[in-house]
């Protein structure tokens, strides 16, 4: 159990180092040597977890999607929460910045081969499909088309924010995006209950981190007891 915990931590260290290098230099210019130096691990440790630079890039993107937020009574609220938290993490976490940069870099992995945008769209489609099944969306809304539009719009908004002010106003811009888009897809009763306030992301992320730390502490305690 302790060995498994060390492996999890090593993998996370490698991903964070790779994300920082990708964010600073881009996928094409980044080298395995730079990532090894930043992570402070051996080449063997890196290749135990990731077989190539491409696998590292995909691991960075998957890590960005892996966050587990508290469930809500409304599936559409959960979708909004995902967007608000992503905006905050983009501004504050290199790993998340790198994942979005990789997704937008057509020369990085080749959009015909990488599942980056596909994973993002699929996750959003599932959330919208669940919301529609529960009667939260207007009858005309197509989950897949709306997911593609939302992902494309978010990508453009974050890019504009990056160019204008290094994403310092990104949460505000994402709130504006939701304010314009949601009335076209949500039924009025659900729309009236949605919380899209800019400070919501901070509260949700703090709760998620507290839950994650408690889980990690339990894992370590179980390993030491074993």
LINHU-V160607 format. One record per pair of residues at least 24 apart in sequence whose ideal C-beta (glycine too) atoms are under 8 Angstrom apart, sorted by the first residue. I is the first residue (numbers start at 0). GAP is how many residues later the second one is. D is the distance in Angstrom with one decimal. If there is no record, write none. Layout:
I:GAP:D
I:GAP:D
//
This chain:
0:218:7.7
0:221:6.3
0:222:3.7
0:225:5.0
1:221:4.4
1:222:7.4
1:224:7.9
3:219:7.7
4:214:6.0
4:215:6.2
4:218:5.5
6:42:7.8
9:31:6.3
9:35:5.8
9:39:7.1
10:38:4.8
10:48:8.0
12:26:5.3
12:27:7.5
12:28:6.7
13:25:4.9
13:27:6.2
13:31:7.4
13:32:5.6
13:35:6.0
13:36:6.9
13:42:7.4
14:41:7.4
14:44:5.6
14:45:5.8
14:48:5.5
14:80:6.5
15:78:7.2
15:79:5.7
17:38:4.6
17:39:7.5
17:41:7.5
17:42:5.9
17:80:7.5
18:41:5.0
18:44:8.0
18:75:5.1
18:76:3.8
18:77:7.9
18:78:7.5
18:79:3.8
18:80:7.1
19:74:4.8
19:75:7.9
19:78:7.3
21:35:6.8
21:38:6.6
21:76:4.1
21:79:6.6
21:80:6.2
22:71:4.9
22:74:4.9
22:75:4.2
22:78:6.2
25:75:7.4
25:79:6.7
25:82:7.7
26:26:7.6
26:30:5.9
26:74:7.9
26:75:5.9
26:78:5.6
26:80:7.7
26:81:3.7
26:82:7.3
27:77:8.0
27:79:6.3
27:80:6.8
53:55:5.9
56:45:5.2
56:51:6.5
56:52:6.0
56:57:7.8
57:51:7.4
57:56:6.9
57:57:7.3
57:58:7.5
59:35:6.2
59:38:5.4
59:39:5.1
59:42:6.4
60:38:4.4
60:41:6.0
60:42:6.4
60:55:5.0
60:58:6.9
61:57:7.3
62:32:6.1
62:36:7.2
63:25:7.6
63:31:6.6
63:32:5.0
63:35:3.8
63:36:7.5
64:54:6.1
64:55:7.1
64:58:6.2
66:141:6.3
67:140:6.7
67:143:7.9
68:135:5.7
68:139:5.8
69:134:6.7
69:137:5.9
69:138:7.1
69:141:8.0
73:57:7.5
73:62:6.2
73:116:6.0
73:119:6.6
73:120:7.1
74:52:6.1
74:55:4.5
74:56:3.9
74:59:5.9
74:61:6.0
75:51:8.0
75:55:4.6
75:60:4.8
75:61:7.3
75:106:7.6
75:110:5.8
75:114:5.7
75:118:6.5
76:116:7.6
76:117:5.8
76:118:6.8
77:49:6.2
78:45:7.0
78:48:4.4
78:49:6.7
78:52:6.7
79:98:6.0
79:102:7.7
79:114:5.9
79:115:7.5
79:116:5.5
80:119:7.1
80:120:7.7
80:123:5.7
81:41:7.8
81:42:7.8
81:45:7.1
82:67:7.8
82:71:6.4
82:91:5.6
82:94:7.8
82:95:6.7
83:87:6.8
83:90:6.3
83:91:7.5
83:112:7.0
83:114:7.7
83:116:5.6
83:117:4.0
83:120:7.3
84:116:4.8
84:119:5.6
84:120:5.6
84:123:7.9
85:68:7.6
85:88:8.0
86:71:7.3
86:83:4.7
86:84:4.8
86:86:7.7
86:87:4.2
86:114:6.5
87:82:7.9
87:83:6.0
87:113:4.1
87:114:6.4
87:117:6.2
88:116:7.2
89:68:6.0
89:77:5.8
89:80:6.0
90:76:4.7
90:77:6.9
90:79:5.4
90:80:7.3
99:55:7.5
99:58:6.6
102:52:7.7
103:51:6.4
103:55:7.1
116:34:6.9
119:31:5.4
120:26:5.2
120:27:5.7
120:30:5.3
121:25:7.9
123:26:5.9
123:27:5.9
127:57:7.9
134:52:6.9
135:50:6.4
135:51:6.2
135:54:4.6
136:48:5.5
136:49:6.3
136:50:6.8
137:46:7.7
137:47:6.0
137:48:7.0
137:49:6.0
140:44:4.8
145:39:5.9
148:32:7.8
149:31:6.8
152:24:5.8
152:28:6.9
170:27:4.7
170:30:6.3
171:26:6.0
//
